[in-house]
Amino acid sequence: MIAFKTRHQAALVLLAVLLQGVFMESNQLHLLLMASGGAITVAVIHFLFMGMCRTPWESVILLQRIIVTAFKTFVQFAIRRCTIKFPNWSLRFELLHSMISVCTESFGERMATQKHAQWIRAQSDVVGSILGWFSCCQLNRSLEAVHFNGLEHVWLHNKQRRQNKAKRLVVLYMHGGGFAVLSPRLYISLGAVLASTIEKELSKLTTEGLNVDLLLGNYRKAPEYCFPTQPEDAVTLYENYLLKHENLSPSQIILAGDSAGGGLVMSILLRLRESHPENLPLAAMLISPAVDLSGDEPDAPGCFLARGMCKAFSSAYHPSYADPSKWEDASSAQCDLHGLPPVFLQTGKLDYIFQHGARLAAKAKSDGVTNWEIDEHEDMPHVFSIFPTFVLPYAQVGVQNLATFAAKHFLTARSN
C-alpha cells in the first residue's frame, strides 16, 4: 500500500486520477460508468434485502428468484385463463404472496437473528410512517407518538373528537412479527382503517357520535429479549399506562392483535385473570394468533409463512421452547381459558398456523367457555385482514367483522 506523507500529496494524486478519467477514451469512460452504476445498483439491492441477506451476492440471488417467481405467477395466471388462484384473492395479492414466500423460504430463519431483526424493524418503521401518513390524511386521523416504559407507542385519534375522557373508547393493538421484527408504525394504516370502521358501525347503532382511539402498542423484541419480557411489557402498557396514566376503565378498552401480537393479547388476559381480574378488558380480538409452541404445524402451500422461519422465531422468543413444562402463557392453547372476557378469533384456513387458532378455540370450548366468536375464512392465508385493500380487497371483510364485534361490545358496555 502507498503511504502519503502529507494530505496535499494525497490530494494531488487523487486529482491526477480524476483528470485521467476525464481524458480517458470514450469507451474506457463508458466502461467505468457502467461498472460504477452496477456497483451502486447492487448496493441498493443489498440495502433493501439486508433484513435477510448477509452479502450483496445473496441479495442479487434473492432478487433473481423474486423476478422468476413473479414471471411464473403471471404465466400460471395466463394458463388458468386469467382466473385468480383462489376465489377471494386478487392478482396483486397472488403476486405479492408468491414474492413474500420466496423470501421467507430462502432466508426467513435469519429474520430471528439480532442483526437482521433490527434492520427489518428500522425498515418497517420508515415504510409504515410513510404509508401511515397517507392513511391518516385520508381517514381524518391524527398521529401522536408517546413514550412509556422506554418504548415508543403510537396513538391514532379522530381529528374531530366529540366525547370527553369518561366516554373514550380505546382499542389497544399489539402488532405481530414473530415477537422479533416489525414496528408498530407499520400498522398505522391498519389501525386507522380499523378505528374508522368501528366508528362507522357505532354510528349505525347509536346517534351519540362516538369516536374510537387506537393505540399501537410496542414491546421489547427477541432475540435481544426473550419470554417473559414481551408479555410483561404488554401488561405494563395496559395497566400502568392505559388504566392509571390515561385513567381509563377496563370497560372502555378492547384488546386486539395479529399473529405474535395475538399471542400477547392472550398473555395479557391470562395474567390479568390471575393477578387483577377486576382489570380484565371489555373484550379481545385475535387475528391469526400465534398461541401454540408445539411446532407440529402441517405444510400449508397457500401461506407465505415458512416452517424454518417460524421455528426460528419460536426458539428466539422462548428460551425453553423445547420444554413444554416451561411454556406457560407463551403457549395459551395449552392453558386454562375459563374466566376471560369475550374473544373474537379470526383465522384463515390456508394459514400455516391455522391450527393454533383451532386448538385455542377447542381448548376454550372444553373449558366451558361460551362467549367466544370464531370467524374462519376458507381461502385466506396468515393475517389476511392486515393487507391493504388495494392489494387484497377481501381484507375489508375481515376488518368489517372485527369492527362489528368491537362496536357491539362497546355499545353494550355503555348501555350497562
Residue pairs with C-beta under 8 A, 6 or more apart in sequence:
4 10
4 13
21 29
21 32
24 32
42 56
42 59
42 60
43 56
45 56
45 59
45 60
45 63
46 53
46 55
46 56
46 59
46 60
48 59
49 58
49 59
49 62
49 63
50 59
50 116
50 119
51 111
51 116
51 117
51 119
51 120
51 123
51 181
52 62
52 103
52 106
52 107
52 108
52 110
52 111
52 116
53 59
53 62
53 107
53 110
54 110
58 107
62 102
62 103
62 106
62 107
65 102
65 106
66 99
66 102
66 103
69 98
69 99
69 101
69 102
70 95
70 98
70 99
72 98
73 94
73 95
73 98
74 95
76 85
77 83
77 84
77 85
77 91
77 94
84 90
84 91
84 94
85 94
86 302
86 350
86 379
87 379
88 377
88 378
88 379
88 380
88 394
88 397
89 97
89 379
89 392
89 394
90 391
90 392
90 393
90 394
92 390
92 391
92 392
93 387
93 391
93 392
96 387
96 391
97 304
97 381
100 304
101 304
101 306
104 304
104 305
104 306
104 309
105 306
105 308
108 306
108 308
108 309
108 312
109 306
109 308
109 309
109 311
109 312
110 116
110 312
111 117
111 120
111 178
111 180
111 181
111 309
111 312
111 313
112 178
112 180
112 222
112 223
112 309
112 312
112 313
112 315
112 316
113 223
113 312
113 316
114 223
114 224
117 180
117 181
117 221
117 222
117 223
120 181
120 182
121 181
121 182
121 183
121 221
122 183
124 177
124 181
124 182
124 183
124 185
124 186
125 183
125 185
125 186
127 186
128 183
128 184
128 185
128 186
128 187
128 188
128 189
129 185
129 188
131 188
131 189
132 143
132 185
132 188
132 189
132 192
133 143
133 188
134 189
135 141
135 188
135 189
135 192
135 193
136 142
136 143
136 156
136 188
136 192
138 192
139 192
139 193
139 196
140 158
140 159
140 160
140 196
141 156
141 157
141 158
141 159
141 192
141 195
141 196
142 156
142 157
142 158
142 159
143 154
143 155
143 156
143 188
144 154
144 155
144 156
144 157
145 152
145 153
145 154
145 155
146 152
146 153
146 154
146 155
147 153
148 237
148 240
148 241
148 245
149 233
149 236
149 237
149 240
149 241
151 218
151 219
151 220
151 233
152 184
152 218
153 184
153 215
153 216
153 217
153 218
153 237
153 241
154 184
154 185
154 188
154 191
154 215
154 216
155 213
155 214
155 215
155 216
156 188
156 191
156 192
156 195
156 213
156 214
156 215
156 216
157 211
157 213
158 195
158 199
158 211
158 212
158 213
160 211
161 211
162 209
162 210
162 211
163 208
163 209
163 210
163 211
165 246
165 247
167 210
167 414
168 211
168 213
168 248
168 252
169 198
169 202
169 210
169 211
169 212
169 213
169 252
169 410
170 212
170 213
170 214
170 215
170 242
170 246
170 248
170 252
170 253
170 254
171 191
171 194
171 195
171 198
171 212
171 213
171 214
171 215
171 253
171 254
171 255
171 256
171 406
172 214
172 215
172 217
172 237
172 238
172 242
172 253
172 254
172 255
172 256
172 281
173 187
173 190
173 191
173 194
173 214
173 215
173 216
173 217
173 256
173 257
173 261
174 217
174 219
174 234
174 255
174 256
174 257
174 261
174 262
174 264
174 265
174 268
175 182
175 183
175 184
175 186
175 187
175 216
175 217
175 218
175 257
175 258
175 260
175 261
176 182
176 257
176 258
176 259
176 260
176 261
176 262
176 287
176 288
176 290
176 383
176 386
177 221
177 259
177 260
177 261
178 222
178 259
178 260
178 290
178 309
178 310
178 313
178 316
178 317
179 221
179 222
179 227
179 230
179 260
179 263
179 290
179 313
179 316
179 317
180 221
180 222
180 223
180 313
180 316
180 317
181 221
183 218
184 216
184 217
184 218
185 216
187 216
187 386
188 216
189 388
190 385
190 386
190 399
191 214
191 216
192 214
193 399
194 214
194 256
194 399
194 402
194 403
195 212
195 213
195 214
197 399
197 400
197 402
197 403
198 212
198 403
198 406
198 407
198 410
199 210
199 211
199 212
200 403
201 403
201 404
201 406
201 407
201 408
202 208
202 210
202 212
202 407
202 410
202 411
203 209
203 210
204 407
205 407
205 408
205 411
206 411
206 414
208 414
210 410
212 406
212 410
215 242
217 234
217 237
218 233
218 237
219 229
219 230
219 233
219 234
219 237
219 264
220 229
220 230
220 233
221 230
222 230
222 313
222 316
222 317
223 316
226 316
226 317
226 318
226 319
227 317
227 318
227 319
227 328
227 330
228 328
228 330
230 260
230 264
230 267
230 317
231 264
231 267
231 268
231 271
231 329
231 330
234 264
234 265
234 267
234 268
235 267
235 268
235 271
235 272
238 253
238 255
238 268
238 272
238 279
238 281
239 272
239 276
239 279
242 248
242 253
243 249
243 250
243 279
250 278
250 279
250 280
250 281
250 282
251 282
251 413
251 416
252 282
252 413
253 281
253 282
254 281
254 282
254 283
254 284
254 285
254 406
254 409
254 410
255 265
255 268
255 269
255 281
255 283
255 284
255 285
256 265
256 284
256 285
256 286
256 287
256 402
256 406
257 263
257 264
257 265
257 285
257 286
257 287
257 289
258 286
258 287
258 288
258 289
258 383
258 385
258 386
259 287
259 288
259 289
259 290
259 353
259 382
259 383
260 290
260 313
260 317
261 287
262 286
262 287
262 288
262 289
262 290
262 291
263 289
263 290
263 291
263 330
263 332
265 284
265 285
265 286
265 289
266 284
266 286
266 289
266 291
266 329
266 332
266 335
266 360
267 329
267 330
267 332
268 281
269 280
269 281
269 284
269 340
269 341
269 343
270 329
270 332
270 335
270 340
271 329
272 279
272 280
272 281
273 280
273 339
273 340
277 339
280 340
280 341
281 341
282 341
282 342
282 409
282 410
282 413
283 341
283 342
283 343
283 344
283 405
283 406
283 409
284 340
284 341
284 342
284 343
284 344
285 343
285 344
285 346
285 402
285 405
285 406
286 343
286 344
286 345
286 346
286 357
286 360
287 346
287 383
287 385
287 386
287 398
287 402
288 346
288 347
288 348
288 351
288 353
288 354
288 356
288 357
288 382
288 383
288 384
289 345
289 356
289 357
289 360
290 353
290 356
291 331
291 332
291 333
291 356
291 357
291 359
291 360
292 331
292 333
292 334
292 353
292 355
292 356
292 359
292 360
293 314
293 318
293 321
293 324
293 327
293 330
293 331
294 324
294 331
294 333
295 310
295 311
295 314
295 321
297 307
297 310
297 352
297 353
297 355
297 356
298 355
299 307
299 352
300 350
300 351
300 352
300 354
300 381
302 350
302 379
302 381
303 348
303 350
303 351
303 352
303 381
303 382
304 381
304 382
305 351
305 352
305 353
305 381
305 382
306 352
307 352
310 352
310 353
314 321
315 321
317 330
318 326
318 327
318 330
320 326
320 327
324 331
324 334
327 334
328 335
329 335
332 360
333 356
333 359
333 360
333 363
334 363
335 363
336 367
337 360
337 363
337 364
337 367
337 369
338 367
338 368
338 369
340 369
341 371
342 371
342 372
342 373
342 409
343 364
343 371
343 372
343 373
344 372
344 373
344 375
344 401
344 402
344 405
344 406
345 357
345 360
345 361
345 372
345 373
345 374
345 375
346 357
346 375
346 376
346 377
346 385
346 398
346 401
346 402
347 354
347 357
347 358
347 374
347 375
347 376
347 377
348 354
348 376
348 377
348 379
348 380
348 381
348 382
348 384
349 376
349 377
349 378
349 379
349 380
350 379
350 380
350 381
351 357
351 380
351 381
351 382
352 381
352 382
353 382
361 372
361 374
364 372
373 405
375 398
375 401
377 384
377 394
377 397
377 398
380 394
380 398
384 392
384 394
384 395
384 398
385 395
385 398
385 399
385 402
386 395
387 395
388 395
389 395
389 396
